[in-house]
Amino acid sequence: MGVEYVKVEDQADAGQRIDNFLMRRLKGVPRQHVYRILRKGEVRVNGGRVKPTYRLAHHDEVRIPPIRTRDAMPARVAERTMELVEGSIIHEDSDIIVLDKPTGLAVHGGSSISSGVIEILRAARGDPKLELAHRIDRDTSGCLLICKRRAVLASVHSAFRDRQVHKVYEVFVTGHWSKRLRTVQSKLTRFATSWGERRVRVDASGQSSRTDFMVLDQAPFATRLEAVLHTGRTHQIRVHCKSSGHPILGDRKYGPYESTGTRLCLHASRLSIPIGNSVMKFRAPLPADMGELWARLSDGEQLD
């Protein structure tokens, strides 16, 4: 397609960041490419260059350069994957969708993943305005919130900033976690490994973080914990567990069990968030595979 000029006429688009606006409009275009055309100044707003963080105003004119887009739903996404996403919905109303996201399913597409939960839902519903309210790791299962309207998304993001969102996880870790270790606070920073993988470590120059832990049960070689987030740093629970000497079972980034077939034993079990005039609460039960693993661990099984 050629150069496209788009007028911001919809009030729902006003106030939205230009990078998010482009990613919604250029369905199927990799995120890196969107940021590249912004960096190079190929995208213009009212004739001028803008940063990815620029927020659109009503009546802004956006110049979008010629770009080849793919269909929103690549052919290689199997119908059963679409059914898996739709079947994982635990709540839906006119404002939001809440899923019990399965482990192994990314929340959005990236450089090595063509489509995640949000792209699949947008295509299945024919609704490009669906937006992720937050993110959880690909291998983490559990509660994931998606907003249907920009006004609702803004309200949800405000609740996250004001720390009014309550997120609870269930996690299985190696060894015996001390019942006296109830809070882990540390500064975390992101870094890239020599092979380019994104990771996080404890670093005095990083961002502050806090997770509260409570022991739910203990097996001969493992502990079942409840983890409550007070901050939302990348890989926070995973790094807090590792730095405490008890990495999460199945954690191939931070744990000792790289060769085992065990899934990452981290599950977002509860989510509480104010929306409108009420506080909405959601629960995702412990997945069957984690329940079966805990039964084996309780019987004394030890992972190699």
matplotlib code that plots the C-alpha trace (Angstrom):
import matplotlib.pyplot as plt

x = [0.0, 1.1, 1.4, -1.7, -2.9, -5.1, -7.1, -7.7, -11.5, -12.4, -12.3, -11.3, -8.0, -7.2, -4.7, -3.4, 0.4, 1.4, 3.3, 0.1, -2.0, 0.3, 0.5, -3.3, -3.6, -0.8, -2.0, 0.6, 3.6, 6.3, 6.7, 10.4, 9.4, 6.8, 9.5, 12.0, 9.7, 9.1, 12.8, 13.6, 10.9, 8.9, 5.8, 4.8, 2.1, 0.9, 4.0, 6.5, 8.5, 7.3, 8.7, 6.9, 5.6, 3.7, 0.0, -2.4, -4.7, -8.2, -7.8, -4.1, -3.1, -0.9, 1.3, 1.9, 4.6, 4.1, 4.3, 3.5, 1.1, 0.1, -3.3, -4.0, -4.3, -1.5, -2.6, -0.3, -2.3, -4.4, -8.1, -7.7, -5.4, -8.2, -10.6, -8.1, -8.1, -11.9, -12.3, -10.1, -12.4, -13.7, -15.5, -16.7, -18.9, -19.3, -16.0, -13.6, -12.5, -10.7, -8.9, -7.3, -4.4, -2.8, 0.9, 3.0, 0.8, 2.3, 0.1, 1.2, 3.3, 6.9, 10.1, 9.8, 6.1, 3.7, 0.5, -0.3, -3.6, -4.4, -3.8, -5.8, -8.7, -8.7, -8.9, -11.5, -13.7, -13.0, -12.2, -8.8, -9.5, -9.1, -6.1, -4.0, -4.5, -1.2, 1.1, 2.1, 5.0, 4.4, 5.0, 2.9, -0.7, -3.7, -5.7, -5.2, -7.3, -8.2, -10.1, -12.7, -12.7, -10.0, -11.7, -11.8, -8.1, -7.2, -9.1, -7.4, -3.9, -4.7, -5.6, -2.3, -0.3, -2.1, -1.4, -5.1, -4.8, -4.4, -2.6, -2.0, 0.0, 0.5, 4.1, 6.1, 9.7, 12.6, 13.5, 11.9, 11.0, 11.1, 7.8, 9.6, 10.6, 7.4, 8.6, 11.3, 12.3, 15.2, 16.1, 15.9, 17.4, 17.0, 19.9, 20.6, 22.7, 25.6, 23.2, 20.6, 18.1, 16.3, 16.8, 16.5, 18.9, 19.1, 21.1, 21.5, 21.0, 17.7, 14.1, 12.6, 10.4, 8.4, 6.7, 5.0, 5.1, 3.1, 3.7, 0.7, 2.1, 5.4, 6.6, 9.9, 11.8, 9.6, 7.3, 4.0, 3.7, 1.2, 2.9, 1.3, 2.8, 3.2, 5.2, 5.1, 8.7, 9.6, 10.1, 9.8, 8.5, 10.9, 14.0, 12.8, 12.5, 15.9, 17.6, 16.0, 17.7, 14.5, 14.1, 10.7, 10.2, 10.4, 12.0, 14.4, 15.6, 16.4, 16.1, 18.3, 15.9, 16.7, 16.3, 13.1, 9.8, 8.1, 6.2, 7.0, 5.1, 3.8, 0.1, -1.8, -4.6, -6.4, -7.0, -8.9, -9.3, -11.6, -13.6, -16.2, -17.9, -17.1, -14.1, -14.2, -12.6, -11.5, -10.1, -8.4, -8.2, -4.8, -4.3, -4.6, -0.9, 0.3, -2.1, -0.9, 2.7, 2.1, 0.5, 3.7, 6.0, 4.0, 4.6, 8.3, 9.1, 12.3, 13.0, 16.3]
y = [0.0, 3.6, 6.5, 6.7, 9.8, 9.1, 11.7, 11.1, 11.6, 8.9, 10.3, 6.8, 7.2, 10.6, 10.3, 7.0, 6.5, 6.6, 3.3, 1.5, 3.3, 2.0, -1.5, -1.7, -0.3, -2.2, -5.7, -8.4, -6.0, -6.9, -4.5, -3.9, -2.6, -0.2, 1.2, 1.4, 3.5, 5.8, 6.1, 6.9, 9.6, 7.8, 8.3, 11.9, 13.6, 17.0, 16.9, 16.5, 13.6, 12.2, 9.8, 6.4, 7.9, 10.8, 10.8, 11.6, 14.5, 14.8, 15.9, 15.0, 13.8, 10.8, 10.0, 6.2, 5.2, 2.4, -0.9, -4.4, -5.9, -9.5, -10.8, -10.3, -14.1, -16.0, -19.2, -21.2, -20.4, -23.5, -23.3, -25.4, -22.6, -20.1, -22.5, -22.8, -19.1, -18.7, -21.7, -20.2, -17.1, -17.1, -13.8, -11.4, -8.3, -5.1, -3.7, -6.6, -10.2, -12.2, -15.4, -18.3, -18.2, -21.6, -22.1, -21.9, -19.3, -15.8, -12.8, -11.0, -11.6, -10.8, -11.4, -15.2, -15.5, -14.5, -14.3, -14.2, -14.1, -10.5, -11.0, -14.2, -12.6, -9.5, -11.7, -14.1, -11.2, -8.9, -6.2, -4.4, -2.3, -5.1, -4.3, -6.1, -4.5, -6.2, -9.0, -12.3, -14.5, -17.0, -20.0, -18.6, -19.6, -17.8, -14.6, -12.2, -9.1, -7.6, -4.3, -3.7, 0.1, 2.7, 4.4, 1.2, 0.5, 4.0, 3.3, 0.0, 1.4, 4.1, 1.4, -0.4, 2.9, 3.6, 0.0, -0.7, -4.1, -7.2, -10.1, -13.4, -16.3, -20.0, -21.2, -24.4, -23.9, -26.2, -27.1, -26.0, -22.3, -20.9, -19.8, -16.8, -15.5, -13.6, -10.7, -10.3, -6.8, -6.1, -3.9, -5.5, -4.6, -6.1, -7.3, -9.3, -12.5, -13.0, -14.9, -12.1, -13.5, -11.0, -11.7, -9.9, -9.9, -8.3, -5.0, -2.1, 0.3, -1.3, -0.7, -1.5, -4.6, -6.4, -9.8, -11.3, -15.0, -17.5, -21.2, -23.2, -26.8, -28.6, -31.7, -33.6, -31.7, -28.7, -26.0, -24.7, -20.9, -18.1, -15.0, -11.5, -8.8, -5.3, -4.2, -5.6, -5.9, -8.2, -11.8, -10.5, -13.6, -15.8, -13.7, -13.3, -17.0, -17.7, -15.0, -16.5, -19.9, -21.6, -21.3, -22.2, -25.7, -25.8, -22.4, -22.7, -19.2, -19.1, -22.6, -25.7, -28.0, -27.2, -30.7, -31.7, -31.7, -29.9, -26.7, -23.4, -23.9, -20.3, -19.6, -16.3, -17.6, -14.4, -10.9, -8.1, -4.8, -1.7, -1.1, 1.6, 1.7, -1.8, -4.0, -7.1, -10.3, -13.3, -16.7, -19.2, -22.7, -24.5, -26.2, -30.0, -30.5, -28.5, -30.3, -33.7, -32.7, -31.5, -34.9, -36.6, -34.3, -34.8, -38.6, -37.9, -37.6, -35.6, -33.9, -34.9]
z = [0.0, -0.5, 2.0, 4.2, 6.0, 9.0, 10.8, 14.5, 14.6, 17.1, 20.7, 21.8, 19.9, 21.5, 24.3, 22.9, 22.4, 18.8, 19.0, 20.3, 17.7, 14.9, 16.2, 16.3, 12.8, 11.3, 12.2, 11.6, 11.4, 13.9, 16.8, 16.0, 12.5, 14.0, 16.3, 13.4, 11.2, 14.2, 14.9, 11.3, 11.2, 8.5, 10.7, 11.0, 13.1, 11.7, 9.5, 12.3, 13.8, 17.1, 19.7, 20.4, 23.6, 21.9, 22.8, 20.0, 20.1, 18.6, 14.9, 14.7, 11.2, 11.1, 8.1, 7.8, 5.2, 2.7, 4.5, 3.8, 6.3, 6.9, 7.9, 11.6, 12.0, 10.2, 8.5, 10.7, 13.8, 14.2, 14.7, 17.9, 19.3, 18.7, 20.4, 23.3, 23.8, 23.6, 25.9, 28.5, 29.1, 32.7, 32.5, 29.8, 29.9, 27.8, 29.2, 29.8, 29.1, 31.7, 30.7, 32.6, 30.2, 29.5, 30.1, 27.0, 25.3, 24.8, 25.6, 22.4, 19.3, 19.0, 17.0, 17.3, 17.9, 15.2, 17.3, 21.0, 23.0, 22.0, 18.3, 18.3, 20.1, 17.9, 14.8, 16.2, 17.3, 14.4, 17.0, 16.7, 19.7, 22.2, 24.4, 27.1, 30.5, 31.8, 30.9, 32.3, 31.1, 28.3, 30.6, 33.5, 33.6, 35.1, 35.2, 32.3, 31.8, 28.4, 27.9, 25.2, 25.4, 25.7, 28.6, 30.5, 29.7, 31.0, 34.2, 34.7, 34.1, 36.6, 39.2, 38.5, 38.9, 42.2, 43.4, 43.7, 41.9, 44.0, 42.2, 43.9, 42.5, 43.5, 43.0, 43.7, 44.6, 45.4, 49.0, 52.2, 52.3, 55.8, 57.2, 58.7, 55.2, 54.5, 52.4, 49.8, 48.8, 46.4, 43.5, 40.1, 36.8, 33.3, 31.2, 28.1, 28.1, 25.7, 23.5, 23.6, 26.0, 28.3, 32.0, 35.4, 38.4, 41.8, 41.4, 43.8, 40.9, 39.8, 40.5, 43.9, 44.2, 46.9, 47.0, 50.1, 50.5, 52.6, 52.9, 51.8, 52.0, 52.1, 50.3, 51.1, 48.4, 47.6, 49.0, 47.7, 48.2, 47.8, 46.4, 46.5, 44.3, 45.6, 42.5, 38.9, 37.8, 35.0, 36.2, 39.8, 41.5, 39.6, 40.6, 44.2, 44.6, 43.0, 45.1, 48.3, 47.4, 46.3, 42.4, 40.9, 39.7, 35.9, 35.6, 32.6, 33.0, 36.7, 38.0, 38.1, 36.2, 32.6, 31.3, 33.1, 31.2, 34.2, 33.3, 35.0, 38.3, 38.5, 38.3, 38.6, 40.7, 41.8, 40.4, 42.2, 40.4, 40.7, 37.5, 37.6, 41.0, 42.0, 42.8, 40.6, 41.7, 39.6, 40.4, 38.2, 39.8, 40.0, 36.7, 36.6, 35.6, 38.6, 40.9, 39.6, 40.0, 43.6, 44.4, 43.2, 45.1, 48.2, 47.8, 47.8, 44.1, 43.5, 40.2, 38.5]

ax = plt.figure().add_subplot(projection="3d")
ax.plot(x, y, z, "-o")
ax.set_aspect("equal")
plt.show()
